[in-house]
Amino acid sequence: MDIRSQIAMVFHLDKCIGCHTCSIACKNIWTDRKGAEYMWWNNVETKPGTGYPMKWEDQDIYQGGWVLKHKEIALRSAGKISGMKNIFHNPNLPGLDDYYEPWTYKYSNLFDAPEGDDQPVAHTISLVTGKPIDVKAGPNWDDDLGGSMDYARNDPNMKSLSPEEKKIMFQLEKMSMFYLPRMCNHCLNPACVASCPSGALYKRGEDGVVLINQNKCRAWRMCVSGCPYKKSYYNWNSGKSEKCILCYPRLETGQAPACMHSCVGRIRYLGVMLYDADRIKEMASCGEQELIDQQLDLYLDPSEPSIIEAAKRNGIADSIIESAQKSPVYKFIKEWKIALPLHPEYRTLPNLFYVPPLLPAMGAVNDAIYDSTTESLFGDVDDMRLPIKYLASLFSAGDTAKIRMVLNKLMAVRIHRRGVTAGDMEIKVVEAALEKTHLNPEIADAIFRLTSLPKFEERFVIPSAYREEAIEMLENTGDAKGEIGFGFNSK
C-alpha cells in the first residue's frame, strides 16, 4: 500500500451564479501576459453548451484521455507509436479558432477622431497579430444560452437525449440551464503527464498538484491534445505549455487558491484526501460503469488507525492526516456521496467533484411540456426540466441511477429543512424522503450546514505542513535564486 495525499475539490453547482469572478481572479494573477491572452485556466460554462474550447467534450475530435484496450488502459492519441507519428504534426490539437482570437479595442479612435456627424467607434484589434479583426467568438460567447441555436443545441452531451427531451429543454420561454465552472482536475491518472515526451509534467509528491517544469518543456504540445478537459495551454510567446497550478504558492502559506477565495457564491470546497497509489492502474482499467465506485474506493478513511499508521510510514505529516480528517471534500464524496467527477469515462480519475444541480425545484414535465403551475412544492426528480440523462452524460458516464440517487438526497435535504424552518411539510412526507435516501435528520442537517452556512475555514482545510515543506524546498533548490514561475524573476 502506497498511501499519498492529494488536494481535492468540490464545486456545488446549485450555488454557482455564473458571475465569472473566479475566472477574472485567475486571469489577473496568472494569465495576464503576452502569449496567454486566450488562456482561461478557470472558466465558467453555460450548460447546455459547447464550452471552451469549442466542443472540448467530443473526443472523436480531440482524442484526449484514456481508453480501455484489451483490459489495459492506453492513451487515446499519444502512445509511443502514435505519439512519435504526430510529434511534428498533431491533427488533434485545438486551433486558436476553437478557443477564440483575443482582442482589444483601438481606443485612440474615440479620442483622436475628427469632428463629424457620426459617432466614432473603437475598432477591435487582435492581441495576437495587432491587426484589425472581425470578432466571431469569444470566451463565454454562449453565456446564459445566448447562442442556443449555434451552441446549446450542439452540446455533445445532447446525443443521449430523445427528440422529445430536447424539445423540453429548448422551449424558448422555459429554457433550462446551469453553470459549470471548470479548471484543471489535478487527476490521479493524468493523461497530460503520460502524454509529455520530454517528461516536463509531473505530480507534486506532497499534494498531488500537477505542474509543468518550464525548463524541461519543449513545446511538443502533446499535453494539450492528451488532456481530455483541455486544461493545458500553449503559450505562443514563450514557446512553453502552461496550466493551472492550483495557486500552490498560496496553498503553501495556508491560503485558498485565488478562484476559490474570490468565489461569490461560495460554491467551492478544498481539502486533503488520502489514497492508495498502488491501485490507480487497476481502478482506471475497470468497466465504464464501475469507474466512479472504483475511484471512490481509492480514497481511504483518514480516521482508520491502520491507514494512519501506513500514511506515517510513507512520510505523511501529522498535520496532513489531521487535515484529511476534517476535509469537507471527504464528507461530500465519501460520507454523503453527493458529489461526482466530470466525465469519469475519460479514466483520468479527476480530483474535482461536482454536486449536480437540482434546478428547478418546482414544476414537472408532462407530455413534453414543462408545467410550472403545479401545486406540489417539490416535484419528482424524474420530472425535472433538466433531463437526468443529460446530467448522467456529464457526471456518471451515462449511469442515470447514480444521478437519481444524488438528486433524491439533495431533494430529501430540502424537504427536511422545509419541514424544520416552515413547518408546512407533513412528518410522513419528510420521513419518507429521508428513508428513501438512507439519510437521517442529523446527516441532512450536516449537509445543509456545510452547503448553506459554512465558515471559510470549513470550506478550505489546508495543512499547515505545506509552509514548512515549501521553505525547505526553497532552501534546497534553485527556486531560491529566482528561477520560479513562468519566466519571472522573484527578485
C-alpha positions as CSV (number, residue, x, y, z in Angstrom):
1,M,0.0,0.0,0.0
2,D,1.5,3.3,-1.2
3,I,-0.6,6.0,0.7
4,R,-0.2,9.5,-0.6
5,S,-2.0,12.8,0.0
6,Q,-4.0,14.7,-2.7
7,I,-5.6,18.1,-2.7
8,A,-9.1,17.6,-4.0
9,M,-12.0,19.9,-4.6
10,V,-15.8,20.0,-4.7
11,F,-18.0,22.6,-6.6
12,H,-21.6,22.8,-5.6
13,L,-23.4,23.7,-8.9
14,D,-26.7,24.7,-7.2
15,K,-24.8,27.7,-5.7
16,C,-23.0,28.9,-8.8
17,I,-24.4,32.2,-10.1
18,G,-22.2,32.5,-13.2
19,C,-20.6,35.7,-12.2
20,H,-17.1,34.7,-13.5
21,T,-15.4,36.3,-10.5
22,C,-13.3,33.2,-10.2
23,S,-12.2,33.4,-13.8
24,I,-11.2,37.1,-13.5
25,A,-9.3,36.5,-10.3
26,C,-7.2,33.7,-12.0
27,K,-6.7,35.8,-15.2
28,N,-5.4,38.8,-13.2
29,I,-2.9,36.7,-11.3
30,W,-1.7,34.1,-13.8
31,T,-2.6,34.7,-17.5
32,D,-2.5,38.4,-17.9
33,R,0.7,38.1,-20.0
34,K,1.7,38.1,-23.6
35,G,1.0,34.7,-25.2
36,A,-1.5,33.8,-22.5
37,E,-4.3,36.2,-23.5
38,Y,-6.6,33.5,-24.8
39,M,-6.0,31.2,-21.7
40,W,-8.6,30.8,-19.1
41,W,-7.2,28.3,-16.5
42,N,-10.6,28.8,-14.7
43,N,-13.7,29.3,-16.9
44,V,-17.4,29.1,-16.3
45,E,-19.5,27.5,-19.0
46,T,-23.2,27.6,-19.5
47,K,-24.8,24.1,-19.9
48,P,-26.1,23.0,-22.2
49,G,-23.4,24.5,-24.4
50,T,-20.3,23.6,-26.4
51,G,-17.9,25.1,-23.8
52,Y,-14.3,26.3,-24.2
53,P,-12.6,25.3,-26.3
54,M,-15.4,24.6,-28.7
55,K,-16.8,21.0,-28.2
56,W,-14.0,20.1,-25.9
57,E,-16.0,17.1,-24.7
58,D,-16.1,15.5,-28.2
59,Q,-13.1,13.1,-28.0
60,D,-13.8,11.9,-31.6
61,I,-12.4,15.3,-32.5
62,Y,-9.7,15.9,-29.9
63,Q,-8.7,12.3,-29.0
64,G,-7.9,13.1,-25.4
65,G,-7.8,10.9,-22.3
66,W,-7.5,7.2,-21.9
67,V,-9.3,4.2,-23.5
68,L,-9.6,0.6,-22.5
69,K,-7.9,-1.8,-24.9
70,H,-7.7,-5.5,-24.1
71,K,-8.4,-4.8,-20.4
72,E,-5.4,-2.3,-20.3
73,I,-5.7,1.5,-20.4
74,A,-3.9,3.3,-23.2
75,L,-3.7,6.9,-24.2
76,R,-6.2,7.7,-26.9
77,S,-3.9,9.6,-29.1
78,A,-0.4,9.9,-27.6
79,G,1.1,6.5,-27.1
80,K,4.7,5.6,-28.0
81,I,4.0,4.8,-31.7
82,S,1.1,7.3,-32.4
83,G,2.9,10.0,-30.4
84,M,6.0,9.7,-32.5
85,K,3.9,9.8,-35.7
86,N,2.2,13.0,-34.6
87,I,5.1,14.7,-32.8
88,F,5.8,17.2,-35.6
89,H,2.2,17.4,-36.8
90,N,-0.6,16.8,-34.3
91,P,-4.0,16.8,-36.0
92,N,-5.8,16.6,-32.7
93,L,-4.7,19.9,-31.4
94,P,-7.4,22.6,-30.9
95,G,-6.7,25.7,-33.0
96,L,-7.0,29.3,-32.0
97,D,-10.4,29.4,-33.5
98,D,-11.6,26.6,-31.3
99,Y,-10.7,28.9,-28.3
100,Y,-11.1,32.4,-29.7
101,E,-8.7,35.1,-31.0
102,P,-8.2,37.5,-28.1
103,W,-8.7,41.2,-28.9
104,T,-8.7,44.7,-27.5
105,Y,-10.1,48.0,-28.8
106,K,-8.3,50.8,-30.5
107,Y,-9.5,53.5,-28.1
108,S,-7.5,56.2,-29.8
109,N,-10.2,56.3,-32.4
110,L,-12.5,57.7,-29.7
111,F,-10.2,60.5,-28.7
112,D,-8.5,61.4,-31.9
113,A,-11.5,61.2,-34.3
114,P,-12.1,64.4,-36.2
115,E,-15.3,66.3,-35.6
116,G,-18.2,64.8,-37.6
117,D,-21.8,63.7,-37.7
118,D,-21.1,60.1,-36.9
119,Q,-20.3,58.5,-33.5
120,P,-16.6,57.3,-33.5
121,V,-16.1,53.6,-32.8
122,A,-13.2,51.8,-31.1
123,H,-12.3,49.2,-33.6
124,T,-11.4,45.6,-32.5
125,I,-7.6,44.8,-32.7
126,S,-6.2,41.3,-32.4
127,L,-3.9,40.8,-29.4
128,V,-2.0,38.2,-31.3
129,T,-1.3,40.0,-34.6
130,G,-2.0,43.5,-33.7
131,K,-4.2,43.9,-36.8
132,P,-8.0,44.7,-37.0
133,I,-10.2,41.7,-36.8
134,D,-13.9,40.9,-37.2
135,V,-14.8,39.2,-33.9
136,K,-16.5,35.9,-34.5
137,A,-16.5,34.4,-31.0
138,G,-15.1,35.0,-27.5
139,P,-14.8,33.4,-24.1
140,N,-18.3,32.5,-22.8
141,W,-19.8,33.5,-26.1
142,D,-22.8,31.3,-25.3
143,D,-23.3,32.6,-21.7
144,D,-26.8,32.2,-20.4
145,L,-27.8,30.4,-23.6
146,G,-27.1,33.5,-25.6
147,G,-26.3,31.4,-28.7
148,S,-28.6,28.5,-28.3
149,M,-29.0,27.6,-32.0
150,D,-25.2,27.5,-32.5
151,Y,-24.0,26.4,-29.1
152,A,-26.5,24.8,-26.7
153,R,-28.1,22.6,-29.4
154,N,-24.6,21.4,-30.4
155,D,-23.6,20.3,-26.9
156,P,-22.0,16.8,-27.3
157,N,-23.9,15.6,-24.2
158,M,-27.2,16.1,-26.1
159,K,-26.6,12.9,-28.1
160,S,-28.1,10.7,-25.4
161,L,-31.4,12.7,-25.4
162,S,-34.5,11.8,-27.4
163,P,-36.1,14.5,-29.7
164,E,-38.9,14.9,-27.1
165,E,-36.4,15.6,-24.3
166,K,-34.5,18.1,-26.4
167,K,-37.8,19.8,-27.2
168,I,-38.5,20.3,-23.5
169,M,-35.1,21.8,-22.9
170,F,-35.5,24.4,-25.7
171,Q,-38.9,25.8,-25.2
172,L,-37.9,29.4,-25.6
173,E,-39.8,30.8,-22.6
174,K,-38.9,27.8,-20.4
175,M,-35.3,27.0,-21.2
176,S,-33.2,25.1,-18.7
177,M,-29.6,25.9,-17.9
178,F,-26.9,25.8,-15.3
179,Y,-23.3,27.0,-14.9
180,L,-20.4,24.6,-15.0
181,P,-17.1,26.1,-13.6
182,R,-14.1,24.3,-14.8
183,M,-10.4,24.2,-14.0
184,C,-7.6,21.6,-14.0
185,N,-8.7,18.5,-12.2
186,H,-5.2,17.5,-10.9
187,C,-6.1,14.0,-11.7
188,L,-4.8,10.8,-10.1
189,N,-4.1,9.3,-13.5
190,P,-3.4,12.5,-15.6
191,A,-3.3,11.9,-19.4
192,C,-1.3,15.1,-19.8
193,V,1.5,13.8,-17.7
194,A,1.6,10.5,-19.6
195,S,1.5,12.3,-22.9
196,C,4.5,14.5,-22.5
197,P,7.5,13.2,-24.5
198,S,10.0,15.4,-22.5
199,G,8.8,14.5,-19.0
200,A,8.0,18.1,-18.2
201,L,4.7,17.4,-16.5
202,Y,4.6,15.8,-13.0
203,K,2.5,15.4,-9.9
204,R,3.9,17.1,-6.7
205,G,4.6,14.4,-4.1
206,E,3.3,16.4,-1.2
207,D,-0.2,17.3,-2.5
208,G,-0.7,15.8,-6.0
209,V,-0.8,19.2,-7.8
210,V,0.0,18.6,-11.5
211,L,2.7,21.1,-12.7
212,I,4.8,21.7,-15.9
213,N,8.5,22.2,-15.5
214,Q,9.2,25.2,-17.7
215,N,12.9,24.3,-18.1
216,K,12.0,20.8,-19.4
217,C,9.1,21.8,-21.6
218,R,9.9,21.5,-25.4
219,A,6.6,22.6,-26.7
220,W,5.6,19.3,-28.2
221,R,2.0,20.2,-27.0
222,M,1.1,16.5,-26.5
223,C,-0.3,17.6,-23.1
224,V,-2.7,19.9,-24.9
225,S,-4.2,17.1,-27.0
226,G,-3.8,14.5,-24.3
227,C,-5.8,16.3,-21.7
228,P,-9.5,15.5,-22.4
229,Y,-10.6,18.5,-20.4
230,K,-8.3,20.8,-22.5
231,K,-6.8,22.5,-19.4
232,S,-3.2,22.6,-20.7
233,Y,-2.4,25.5,-23.0
234,Y,0.4,26.6,-25.3
235,N,1.9,30.0,-24.8
236,W,2.8,31.2,-28.3
237,N,5.1,33.9,-27.0
238,S,7.3,31.8,-24.6
239,G,7.1,28.6,-26.6
240,K,6.1,26.6,-23.4
241,S,2.9,24.9,-22.3
242,E,1.1,26.2,-19.2
243,K,-1.7,25.1,-17.0
244,C,-3.5,25.7,-13.6
245,I,-1.1,25.3,-10.7
246,L,-3.8,25.4,-8.1
247,C,-2.2,28.5,-6.8
248,Y,0.3,26.3,-4.9
249,P,2.2,29.4,-3.6
250,R,-1.0,30.4,-1.8
251,L,-1.6,26.8,-0.5
252,E,1.9,26.8,0.9
253,T,1.1,29.9,3.0
254,G,-2.3,28.5,4.2
255,Q,-4.4,30.5,1.7
256,A,-7.1,29.2,-0.6
257,P,-6.5,29.4,-4.4
258,A,-7.5,32.7,-5.9
259,C,-10.5,31.4,-7.8
260,M,-11.9,29.8,-4.6
261,H,-11.1,32.7,-2.3
262,S,-13.0,35.1,-4.6
263,C,-16.0,32.9,-5.3
264,V,-19.1,35.0,-4.7
265,G,-21.5,32.0,-4.5
266,R,-19.2,30.1,-2.1
267,I,-19.6,27.0,-4.2
268,R,-16.0,25.8,-3.8
269,Y,-14.5,23.4,-1.2
270,L,-11.0,22.2,-0.9
271,G,-9.4,19.6,1.3
272,V,-6.9,16.7,1.6
273,M,-7.7,13.1,0.6
274,L,-5.5,10.1,1.3
275,Y,-5.4,7.5,-1.5
276,D,-3.6,4.3,-2.4
277,A,-1.3,5.0,-5.4
278,D,-0.6,1.3,-5.9
279,R,-4.2,0.7,-7.1
280,I,-4.5,3.5,-9.7
281,K,-3.9,1.4,-12.8
282,E,-6.2,-1.3,-11.5
283,M,-9.0,1.2,-10.8
284,A,-8.6,3.1,-14.1
285,S,-8.8,-0.1,-16.1
286,C,-12.3,-1.3,-14.9
287,G,-15.5,-1.2,-16.8
288,E,-17.0,2.2,-17.6
289,Q,-20.0,1.8,-15.2
290,E,-17.7,0.9,-12.4
291,L,-15.3,3.8,-12.7
292,I,-16.9,6.1,-10.1
293,D,-17.2,3.4,-7.4
294,Q,-13.7,2.2,-8.1
295,Q,-12.3,5.8,-7.9
296,L,-14.1,6.4,-4.6
297,D,-12.6,3.1,-3.2
298,L,-9.1,4.6,-3.9
299,Y,-9.7,7.3,-1.3
300,L,-9.0,6.0,2.2
301,D,-10.6,6.7,5.6
302,P,-8.1,9.1,7.4
303,S,-9.5,8.1,10.8
304,E,-8.8,4.4,10.4
305,P,-5.8,3.5,12.7
306,S,-4.2,1.2,10.1
307,I,-4.4,3.9,7.4
308,I,-2.9,6.5,9.8
309,E,0.0,4.1,10.6
310,A,0.6,3.3,6.9
311,A,0.4,7.0,6.0
312,K,3.0,7.9,8.7
313,R,5.3,5.2,7.4
314,N,5.1,6.8,4.0
315,G,6.2,10.1,5.4
316,I,2.9,11.9,5.5
317,A,2.9,14.6,8.2
318,D,0.5,14.5,11.2
319,S,-0.9,17.9,10.1
320,I,-1.8,16.5,6.7
321,I,-3.6,13.5,8.3
322,E,-5.5,15.8,10.7
323,S,-6.5,18.0,7.7
324,A,-7.7,14.9,5.8
325,Q,-9.9,14.0,8.8
326,K,-11.5,17.5,8.7
327,S,-11.7,17.6,4.9
328,P,-15.1,18.8,3.5
329,V,-14.3,17.0,0.3
330,Y,-14.2,13.7,2.1
331,K,-17.7,14.3,3.5
332,F,-19.2,15.2,0.1
333,I,-17.8,12.3,-1.9
334,K,-17.2,9.5,0.6
335,E,-19.6,10.0,3.6
336,W,-22.6,11.6,1.9
337,K,-21.8,10.5,-1.7
338,I,-23.4,13.6,-3.3
339,A,-20.5,14.8,-5.4
340,L,-19.4,13.2,-8.7
341,P,-16.5,13.6,-11.1
342,L,-16.9,15.3,-14.5
343,H,-16.7,12.7,-17.4
344,P,-15.3,9.8,-15.4
345,E,-15.2,7.8,-18.7
346,Y,-12.0,9.7,-19.6
347,R,-10.3,7.5,-17.0
348,T,-8.1,10.2,-15.6
349,L,-9.6,9.9,-12.1
350,P,-10.1,13.6,-11.6
351,N,-9.9,15.2,-8.2
352,L,-12.5,17.9,-8.9
353,F,-16.0,16.7,-8.0
354,Y,-19.4,18.3,-8.6
355,V,-22.7,18.4,-6.7
356,P,-25.2,18.2,-9.6
357,P,-27.8,21.0,-9.8
358,L,-31.2,20.4,-8.5
359,L,-33.0,23.0,-10.6
360,P,-35.8,24.0,-10.7
361,A,-37.3,22.6,-7.6
362,M,-41.0,23.1,-8.6
363,G,-42.8,22.0,-11.7
364,A,-43.0,18.8,-13.7
365,V,-42.7,17.6,-17.3
366,N,-46.0,16.4,-18.8
367,D,-46.4,15.4,-22.4
368,A,-43.1,17.0,-23.4
369,I,-44.2,20.3,-21.9
370,Y,-42.8,21.8,-18.7
371,D,-45.6,22.9,-16.3
372,S,-44.6,25.3,-13.5
373,T,-48.2,25.7,-12.3
374,T,-48.2,22.5,-10.3
375,E,-49.4,22.8,-6.7
376,S,-46.7,20.5,-5.4
377,L,-43.9,22.4,-3.7
378,F,-41.2,19.8,-4.6
379,G,-41.6,17.6,-7.7
380,D,-40.2,14.2,-8.6
381,V,-36.5,14.3,-9.8
382,D,-37.5,12.3,-12.9
383,D,-39.9,15.0,-14.0
384,M,-37.3,17.8,-13.8
385,R,-37.0,20.1,-16.7
386,L,-33.3,19.2,-16.9
387,P,-33.3,15.5,-18.0
388,I,-31.4,13.1,-15.8
389,K,-29.9,11.5,-18.9
390,Y,-28.2,14.8,-19.7
391,L,-26.7,15.1,-16.2
392,A,-25.6,11.4,-16.4
393,S,-23.7,12.1,-19.6
394,L,-21.7,14.7,-17.7
395,F,-21.2,13.2,-14.3
396,S,-21.7,9.5,-14.3
397,A,-20.7,8.0,-17.7
398,G,-24.4,7.7,-18.5
399,D,-25.4,6.0,-15.3
400,T,-28.8,7.6,-14.5
401,A,-29.1,5.6,-11.3
402,K,-26.2,7.5,-9.7
403,I,-27.6,10.9,-10.7
404,R,-31.0,9.9,-9.4
405,M,-29.6,8.9,-6.1
406,V,-27.7,12.2,-5.6
407,L,-30.7,14.3,-6.7
408,N,-33.0,12.4,-4.3
409,K,-30.6,13.1,-1.5
410,L,-30.5,16.8,-2.3
411,M,-34.3,16.8,-2.5
412,A,-34.6,15.0,0.8
413,V,-32.4,17.6,2.5
414,R,-34.7,20.4,1.1
415,I,-37.8,18.7,2.2
416,H,-36.4,18.1,5.7
417,R,-35.2,21.7,6.1
418,R,-38.5,23.0,4.8
419,G,-40.2,21.0,7.5
420,V,-37.8,22.4,10.1
421,T,-38.0,26.0,9.1
422,A,-41.5,26.5,7.7
423,G,-43.3,23.6,9.4
424,D,-45.6,23.1,6.5
425,M,-44.4,19.6,5.4
426,E,-46.2,16.5,6.7
427,I,-44.0,14.4,9.0
428,K,-44.6,11.3,7.0
429,V,-43.5,13.1,3.8
430,V,-40.3,14.2,5.4
431,E,-39.6,10.7,6.9
432,A,-40.3,9.0,3.6
433,A,-37.9,11.3,1.8
434,L,-35.1,10.6,4.3
435,E,-35.8,6.9,4.4
436,K,-35.7,6.6,0.6
437,T,-32.2,8.0,0.5
438,H,-30.9,6.3,3.7
439,L,-30.4,9.7,5.4
440,N,-31.4,10.8,8.9
441,P,-32.2,14.3,10.3
442,E,-28.7,14.6,11.7
443,I,-27.0,13.9,8.4
444,A,-29.5,16.1,6.5
445,D,-28.7,19.0,8.8
446,A,-25.0,18.4,8.4
447,I,-25.3,18.5,4.6
448,F,-27.4,21.7,4.9
449,R,-24.9,23.3,7.3
450,L,-21.8,22.7,5.1
451,T,-23.7,23.6,1.9
452,S,-25.5,26.7,3.1
453,L,-23.8,28.2,6.1
454,P,-20.1,27.1,6.2
455,K,-17.4,29.3,7.5
456,F,-14.2,29.9,5.5
457,E,-12.1,27.5,7.4
458,E,-14.8,24.8,7.0
459,R,-14.7,25.1,3.2
460,F,-10.9,25.2,2.9
461,V,-8.9,22.9,5.1
462,I,-5.3,23.4,4.2
463,P,-2.5,21.6,6.0
464,S,0.0,23.8,7.8
465,A,2.8,21.4,6.9
466,Y,2.9,22.8,3.4
467,R,4.5,26.0,4.6
468,E,7.4,24.2,6.3
469,E,7.9,21.9,3.3
470,A,7.9,24.9,0.9
471,I,10.6,26.7,2.9
472,E,12.7,23.6,3.0
473,M,12.3,23.2,-0.8
474,L,13.3,26.8,-1.5
475,E,16.4,26.3,0.6
476,N,17.4,23.1,-1.2
477,T,16.5,24.0,-4.8
478,G,17.3,26.6,-7.5
479,D,14.0,28.3,-6.7
480,A,15.7,30.4,-4.1
481,K,17.7,32.0,-6.9
482,G,14.6,33.4,-8.6
483,E,14.1,30.6,-11.0
484,I,10.4,30.2,-10.3
485,G,7.2,30.7,-12.3
486,F,6.7,31.4,-16.0
487,G,9.9,33.2,-16.8
488,F,9.5,35.7,-13.9
489,N,12.3,36.6,-11.6
490,S,11.3,36.7,-8.0
491,K,13.7,39.5,-7.3
